[in-house]
Amino acid sequence: MTPARESASTRTLTVLVDRLAVEDGQIEPPAVGEVTSFPLLFVETSAGQPDSTTVRATLEPDGRDPIQRETSWWWRGLLRGDGWTATWYGPRPRTGRVEVTGQFTGVIGIDSSGSVRGRVTKVDVAIEYWNRVDTRERWASIPNRRDYRSVQRSPRFFDDERHDDAPPSPARAEIGVLITLDLDDVPELPLRRDFVTGSVSAVQTRIWVVDRALPAVACIDGNATPTMHLLPAPVTYGRRVWATPTGCWVGGSDGTFRVDLDARIGRRVSDIGTTVCAVNGEWLLACTATGPWQIHTPRGDALPVEPPDGTPVSAVADAEGIVVLLEVRNASRRRLRLIRVDPAGVCTAGPVLDTPHRSIGITQLLGNPLTLAHQDGFSSVTTDLDIGTTRSVPRSFFGAGTVGEYIWIIGHPPTRCGRTWWPLAGPVEYDLSRGKFWLVTILDRARLQPVHVAPVLSSGPSVTVDASGTIWLASAGELVRISDMGGSMQWPDTVDVVVPEP
């Protein structure tokens, strides 16, 4: 067990950066001498576990219920230390000033609301060992056995002998990199911009963007100065915006808001947190994971909708209403189902879907016409909300949507190690001066052929299209646009959202 140093002169932190976060591109491979920042997780362990450390910090509750893992319960909170914050998991409830033993892990953003920033002074590839249990597919980890290999920079991808053609037993599995961070030897962070774009939605020639954290929405009509609208809401993350002909809807964990074109201050129409929303004309369907759904209109009406069992995944409008993709549990398996909601709140359920086996994990619903996007392909949806024909593309993706007559997808850029350079025409030398990037590909819907490919700095952009055919993206806090489909691998143009003086 290594105690974490919290000296006023040199603050350091030892963190295991998870292989998934590096391979997925959420965390740039850490390198000695470089400054890095990433989401931070702290999970309590017993003393003596590999890479465990004991820290004194302030633990703030997050108000969520504990989660059950096998036979035990785990509580959550935000652990606030000297120069870092971390989402905390522990086997018993705690709060206030605490001393806890556990492991710091660098993870993807959805797994933590904490973060750390520091200069990397040491990088070691962490290696675990596994014994085969009884078949080729079943393995058991060897407790408390871990090796390290010193490197100057973390690998982009990690080795795992369990996936070899003839795996040994015990087998080596690289689980990430153990890094040491100097929390003091870092440059000062720049000041936050007045407006940091979090989500974008267009209708006709009007563009609505919502700030990533502030309760503020900007409306851009043509090339005019943005009109700023405020929400009677706290500073919080995760809101999204949906444009309508006379205004917009904004939804997030703190409820649903309506903003009319002529109103400087929007109004809250519901304090129920939303997980999935969609608009059809002016009305909005707001879905939650646990309670009733609601239909909202600009007049202020709220019509409750009692949904079938399941968790909403995504939703789009069609000619008859709004269709919602649900994740349902059937005999302990994750299955999918489509539900159509009409403007009167009447639900029509389709059958449990017999989807391709690879679709489980990344599945989204697209409109115009209804289509299921899943990992490396697209399945048409029949009139009775069942699966029709499935077509595939040469590479997997992890996000998709509809922009006018096109489909957009986002994924990792291809490399020389892959089987194909699709969606690119052939080998390309990447410009890495702007750091790690992902590729947004615009596909011709009929042929599923790339029309345009552009690098972006976010793995989960918000994407929309206006009446002129310009594609707008909220990416890494910026508002960017693709106006010309002619030059692939060109960075989209950045559009400044300038906050006018009050």
C-alpha positions in Angstrom: 0.0 0.0 0.0 1.4 3.4 -1.1 0.2 6.4 0.8 -0.7 9.4 -1.4 1.5 12.4 -0.9 -0.4 15.6 -0.2 2.6 17.8 0.7 2.2 21.5 0.1 5.5 21.5 -1.8 5.0 18.6 -4.2 1.6 17.1 -4.7 1.6 13.8 -6.6 -1.0 11.2 -7.4 -0.7 7.6 -8.7 -3.5 6.5 -11.0 -4.2 3.4 -13.0 -5.4 4.6 -16.4 -7.9 2.0 -17.7 -7.1 0.4 -21.1 -10.6 1.0 -22.3 -10.3 4.8 -21.8 -7.1 4.8 -23.8 -8.3 2.5 -26.6 -11.6 4.3 -26.9 -9.7 7.6 -27.3 -11.3 9.2 -24.2 -7.8 9.6 -22.7 -4.8 10.4 -24.8 -2.0 7.8 -24.2 -0.1 9.3 -21.2 3.5 10.2 -21.9 6.3 11.2 -19.5 6.7 15.0 -19.4 3.3 15.8 -20.9 0.3 17.4 -19.1 -2.8 15.4 -19.1 -6.3 15.6 -17.6 -9.1 13.0 -17.4 -12.1 11.7 -15.4 -11.1 10.2 -12.1 -12.6 7.3 -10.2 -11.8 6.0 -6.6 -13.0 2.6 -5.6 -12.4 1.4 -2.0 -10.3 -1.8 -1.6 -8.7 -3.6 1.3 -5.2 -2.6 2.3 -2.5 -4.5 0.4 -4.4 -4.7 -2.9 -2.2 -3.8 -6.0 -1.8 0.0 -6.5 -4.0 0.8 -3.4 -3.4 4.0 -1.6 -4.8 5.8 1.5 -6.0 9.3 1.2 -7.7 11.9 3.4 -10.3 13.9 1.6 -13.8 15.3 1.9 -16.6 13.1 0.7 -19.8 14.7 -0.7 -22.9 12.7 -1.2 -24.4 12.7 -4.7 -28.0 11.9 -3.7 -28.3 8.7 -5.8 -29.3 5.3 -4.6 -26.6 2.7 -3.9 -26.0 0.0 -6.5 -25.9 -3.8 -6.0 -23.0 -5.8 -7.3 -23.5 -9.5 -6.9 -24.2 -9.9 -3.1 -23.0 -6.5 -1.9 -24.1 -2.9 -2.0 -21.9 0.1 -3.0 -22.5 3.7 -2.2 -21.4 6.6 -4.4 -20.2 10.2 -3.8 -17.7 12.8 -4.8 -14.3 12.6 -3.1 -12.7 16.0 -3.1 -8.9 16.1 -2.4 -6.0 18.5 -2.8 -5.8 19.2 -6.5 -8.3 16.5 -7.6 -11.8 15.2 -7.4 -13.0 11.6 -7.9 -16.3 9.8 -8.1 -16.1 7.4 -5.1 -17.5 3.9 -4.6 -17.5 2.3 -1.2 -19.1 -0.7 0.6 -20.6 1.4 3.3 -22.1 4.9 3.3 -19.8 7.8 4.3 -19.8 11.5 4.2 -17.7 14.5 5.5 -13.9 14.3 6.1 -12.8 10.7 5.6 -9.7 8.5 5.4 -10.2 5.8 2.8 -8.1 3.1 1.1 -8.6 2.2 -2.5 -7.4 2.7 -6.1 -7.5 5.7 -8.3 -8.5 4.9 -11.9 -8.6 7.1 -15.0 -11.8 6.2 -16.8 -14.2 7.3 -19.7 -16.4 10.3 -18.9 -19.6 8.5 -18.3 -18.1 6.7 -15.3 -17.0 9.7 -13.3 -17.9 13.3 -12.5 -14.5 13.9 -10.9 -11.3 14.9 -12.6 -7.5 15.3 -12.2 -4.9 17.3 -14.1 -1.1 17.0 -13.8 2.2 16.4 -15.6 3.1 12.8 -16.1 6.4 11.8 -14.4 6.3 8.0 -14.7 4.4 5.5 -16.9 4.3 1.7 -16.3 2.2 -0.8 -18.3 0.2 -2.8 -15.7 -0.1 -6.5 -16.4 -2.4 -9.0 -14.7 -2.3 -12.8 -15.0 -5.2 -15.2 -15.6 -5.6 -19.0 -15.3 -7.9 -20.9 -17.6 -10.8 -22.4 -15.6 -12.2 -25.2 -17.7 -12.8 -24.0 -21.3 -11.1 -21.7 -23.7 -13.5 -18.8 -22.9 -13.5 -19.1 -19.1 -10.6 -17.4 -17.1 -10.0 -16.5 -13.5 -7.6 -13.8 -12.4 -4.7 -14.6 -10.1 -5.2 -12.5 -7.0 -2.6 -9.9 -6.1 -0.3 -10.7 -8.9 0.6 -7.8 -11.1 3.7 -6.9 -13.1 4.8 -3.6 -14.6 6.8 -2.6 -17.7 8.3 0.9 -17.7 7.6 3.0 -20.9 8.0 6.6 -22.0 4.5 6.7 -23.5 1.5 4.5 -23.0 0.6 2.2 -25.9 -2.5 3.1 -27.9 -3.7 -0.5 -27.8 -2.9 -3.2 -25.2 -2.1 -6.9 -25.5 -4.2 -9.7 -24.0 -2.9 -13.3 -24.4 -6.4 -14.7 -23.6 -7.4 -13.7 -27.2 -4.5 -15.5 -28.9 -5.1 -18.4 -31.2 -3.4 -20.7 -28.7 -3.5 -18.8 -25.4 -1.2 -19.9 -22.6 -2.3 -20.5 -19.0 -1.5 -18.3 -17.1 -2.1 -15.6 -19.7 -0.9 -12.1 -19.5 -3.4 -9.2 -19.9 -2.3 -5.6 -20.0 -5.0 -3.7 -18.1 -3.8 -0.1 -18.6 -0.9 2.1 -17.4 0.0 3.1 -13.9 1.1 6.7 -14.0 2.4 9.2 -11.5 1.1 12.8 -11.8 2.8 16.0 -10.5 -0.2 18.1 -9.7 1.8 21.3 -9.3 4.0 21.4 -12.5 1.1 22.4 -14.8 0.3 25.6 -16.6 -2.6 27.7 -15.4 -5.9 26.8 -17.1 -7.3 29.4 -19.5 -10.4 31.3 -18.6 -13.7 29.7 -19.6 -15.3 31.2 -22.7 -18.6 33.1 -22.1 -20.4 30.4 -24.1 -19.3 26.7 -24.4 -21.5 24.8 -26.8 -23.1 21.6 -25.5 -25.9 20.7 -27.9 -27.2 22.1 -31.2 -30.5 21.8 -33.1 -31.7 23.6 -36.3 -35.1 24.3 -37.8 -35.4 26.1 -41.1 -32.5 28.7 -41.0 -32.5 29.1 -37.3 -29.9 27.4 -35.1 -30.3 26.9 -31.3 -27.4 26.0 -29.1 -27.4 25.3 -25.4 -24.3 25.9 -23.1 -22.6 22.8 -21.8 -23.2 23.8 -18.2 -24.7 27.3 -17.9 -28.5 27.7 -18.1 -28.2 29.7 -21.3 -29.5 29.1 -24.8 -28.4 31.1 -28.0 -30.4 31.5 -31.1 -28.6 32.2 -34.3 -30.6 33.2 -37.4 -28.4 33.5 -40.5 -25.2 35.4 -39.8 -26.8 37.6 -37.2 -25.5 38.1 -33.7 -26.8 35.4 -31.4 -29.8 36.2 -29.3 -29.2 35.0 -25.8 -32.0 33.4 -23.6 -31.6 32.3 -20.0 -33.2 29.4 -18.1 -34.5 29.7 -14.5 -32.2 26.8 -13.6 -28.9 26.0 -11.8 -25.5 25.5 -13.4 -25.4 21.8 -14.4 -24.2 19.5 -17.1 -25.9 17.4 -19.7 -28.7 19.5 -21.1 -29.8 19.1 -24.8 -31.8 21.4 -27.1 -34.6 20.6 -29.6 -35.6 23.4 -32.1 -39.2 24.1 -33.2 -40.6 26.7 -35.6 -41.5 29.1 -32.8 -38.7 28.4 -30.2 -37.0 25.5 -28.6 -37.2 22.9 -25.9 -34.3 22.2 -23.4 -34.2 19.0 -21.3 -31.8 17.5 -18.8 -31.5 16.1 -15.3 -33.2 19.1 -13.8 -36.3 19.0 -15.9 -37.7 20.4 -19.2 -37.8 24.0 -20.3 -39.5 26.0 -23.0 -37.9 29.0 -24.7 -40.1 31.1 -27.1 -38.4 33.4 -29.7 -39.7 36.6 -28.1 -38.9 35.6 -24.4 -35.5 36.5 -22.9 -36.2 34.1 -20.0 -37.4 30.6 -20.7 -39.8 28.8 -18.4 -39.7 25.4 -16.6 -42.5 23.2 -17.7 -41.5 20.1 -15.7 -39.0 19.4 -12.9 -38.8 15.7 -13.9 -35.4 14.8 -15.2 -35.4 13.5 -18.8 -33.2 10.8 -20.4 -34.6 10.8 -24.0 -36.6 13.5 -25.9 -37.8 14.2 -29.4 -39.9 16.8 -31.1 -42.6 16.6 -33.8 -43.4 20.0 -35.1 -44.0 22.0 -31.9 -44.7 19.3 -29.4 -42.1 17.4 -27.4 -42.1 13.9 -25.9 -40.0 13.8 -22.8 -39.0 10.3 -21.6 -37.7 9.2 -18.2 -36.2 5.9 -17.1 -38.4 5.4 -14.1 -41.6 7.5 -14.2 -44.3 8.5 -16.7 -43.4 10.2 -19.9 -44.8 13.6 -20.8 -46.0 15.4 -23.9 -45.4 19.2 -23.8 -46.8 21.9 -26.1 -45.8 25.6 -26.2 -49.1 26.5 -24.6 -47.9 24.9 -21.4 -49.9 21.7 -21.5 -48.3 18.6 -20.0 -50.0 15.3 -21.0 -48.7 12.3 -19.0 -48.0 9.1 -21.0 -47.8 5.7 -19.3 -45.1 3.9 -21.2 -44.5 0.1 -21.5 -41.8 -1.4 -19.4 -38.3 -0.6 -20.5 -35.6 2.0 -20.6 -35.7 4.6 -23.3 -32.6 4.7 -25.5 -33.4 7.1 -28.3 -36.4 8.7 -30.1 -37.3 10.3 -33.4 -40.3 11.8 -35.1 -42.2 10.2 -37.9 -45.5 11.0 -39.7 -47.7 9.5 -37.0 -46.0 10.8 -33.9 -42.7 10.0 -32.1 -41.1 6.5 -32.0 -39.0 5.5 -29.0 -36.4 2.7 -28.9 -36.7 0.8 -25.6 -34.3 -1.6 -23.9 -36.2 -4.3 -22.2 -35.3 -7.3 -20.1 -36.5 -10.6 -21.3 -35.3 -13.8 -19.5 -32.3 -11.9 -18.1 -31.3 -10.8 -21.7 -31.1 -7.3 -23.0 -33.7 -6.9 -25.9 -35.0 -4.0 -27.9 -38.5 -2.8 -28.7 -40.1 0.1 -30.6 -43.0 2.2 -29.2 -44.9 4.8 -31.2 -46.5 7.6 -29.2 -49.2 9.7 -31.0 -50.0 13.4 -30.1 -52.8 12.2 -27.8 -50.4 10.1 -25.8 -51.6 6.7 -27.1 -48.8 4.1 -27.2 -48.5 1.4 -29.9 -45.9 -1.2 -29.1 -44.0 -3.2 -31.7 -42.7 -6.8 -31.1 -39.5 -7.6 -29.2 -36.9 -7.2 -31.9 -34.9 -10.1 -33.2 -31.9 -7.9 -33.9 -28.5 -9.0 -35.2 -26.4 -10.3 -32.3 -23.8 -7.6 -32.8 -26.4 -4.9 -32.4 -26.5 -5.4 -28.6 -24.4 -2.7 -27.1 -24.6 0.3 -29.5 -28.1 0.8 -31.0 -29.7 4.0 -32.0 -33.0 4.9 -33.8 -32.8 7.0 -36.9 -35.6 8.7 -38.7 -36.6 9.6 -42.3 -37.3 6.7 -42.7 -37.2 4.7 -39.5 -33.9 2.8 -39.2 -31.9 1.1 -36.4 -28.2 1.8 -36.5 -26.1 -0.9 -34.7 -22.3 -1.1 -34.5 -21.5 -1.8 -38.1 -24.8 -1.6 -40.0 -28.4 -0.4 -40.4 -31.7 -2.2 -40.2 -34.9 -0.9 -41.8 -38.0 -0.7 -39.7 -41.3 -2.1 -41.0 -44.7 -0.5 -40.6 -45.5 -2.7 -37.6 -42.3 -1.6 -35.9 -40.3 -4.8 -36.6 -36.9 -5.3 -38.1 -36.6 -5.5 -41.9 -33.6 -5.6 -44.1 -30.1 -5.2 -42.6 -27.1 -3.7 -44.5 -23.6 -3.4 -43.2 -20.6 -1.0 -43.6 -17.0 -2.0 -43.6 -16.1 -0.5 -40.1 -17.9 -0.3 -36.8 -19.1 3.0 -35.4 -20.4 4.2 -32.0 -22.8 7.0 -32.9 -25.2 7.7 -35.7 -28.0 10.0 -36.7 -30.0 11.6 -39.6 -29.1 14.9 -41.3 -31.6 15.7 -44.1 -31.3 13.0 -46.7 -28.0 11.7 -45.3 -26.9 9.5 -42.4 -24.0 10.5 -40.2 -21.8 8.1 -38.2 -18.9 8.7 -35.9 -16.0 6.3 -35.2 -12.2 6.0 -34.8 -10.0 6.9 -37.8 -8.7 3.8 -39.6 -5.0 2.9 -39.2 -2.5 0.7 -41.0 -3.2 -2.0 -38.5 -6.8 -2.4 -39.6 -8.4 -4.4 -42.4 -9.7 -1.4 -44.3 -9.2 2.3 -44.7 -12.9 2.9 -45.1 -14.5 5.5 -45.0 -11.3 7.0 -46.5 -10.2 6.1 -50.0 -6.8 4.8 -48.9 -3.9 5.4 -46.6 -3.8 8.9 -45.1 -1.2 10.7 -42.9 -3.1 12.3 -40.1 -2.4 15.8 -38.9 -2.2 15.4 -35.1 -1.4 19.0 -34.3 -4.9 19.4 -32.8 -4.6 16.2 -30.7 -6.7 13.1 -30.7 -9.7 13.2 -33.1 -12.6 11.1 -34.3 -14.1 10.9 -37.8 -17.7 12.1 -38.7 -18.7 10.4 -41.9 -21.7 11.6 -44.0 -23.2 8.6 -45.8 -25.4 8.5 -48.9 -28.5 6.8 -47.5 -29.3 4.6 -50.5 -25.8 3.2 -51.1 -24.3 3.7 -47.6 -21.3 5.3 -49.4 -19.2 8.1 -47.8 -20.1 11.5 -49.2 -17.9 13.5 -46.8 -15.5 12.7 -43.9 -14.4 15.2 -41.3 -12.2 15.1 -38.2 -13.8 16.3 -35.0 -12.5 16.6 -31.4 -15.5 14.9 -29.7 -16.5 11.2 -29.7 -20.1 12.2 -29.1 -21.0 15.3 -31.0 -24.5 16.7 -31.3 -25.4 17.0 -35.0 -28.1 18.8 -36.9 -28.8 20.3 -40.4 -30.5 23.5 -41.4 -32.7 24.3 -44.4 -29.7 25.2 -46.6 -28.1 21.8 -46.1 -25.3 23.1 -43.8 -24.5 20.5 -41.1 -23.9 21.9 -37.6 -22.1 20.1 -34.8 -21.5 20.8 -31.2 -18.1 19.3 -30.7 -15.7 19.6 -27.7 -17.4 22.8 -26.6 -17.3 24.5 -30.0 -20.0 25.1 -32.6 -18.7 24.0 -36.0 -20.3 23.6 -39.4 -19.8 21.6 -42.6 -20.9 23.8 -45.5 -19.0 22.1 -48.4 -19.1 18.4 -49.0 -16.3 18.6 -51.5 -13.1 18.3 -49.4 -12.9 15.3 -47.1 -10.6 15.3 -44.1 -10.9 19.1 -43.7 -11.6 20.4 -40.3 -15.1 21.9 -40.0 -15.4 25.7 -39.7 -15.7 27.0 -36.2 -18.5 29.5 -35.5 -18.0 31.8 -32.5 -21.0 32.1 -30.2 -20.4 35.7 -29.0 -22.5 36.6 -26.0 -23.9 40.1 -26.5 -23.7 42.7 -23.8 -26.9 43.0 -21.8 
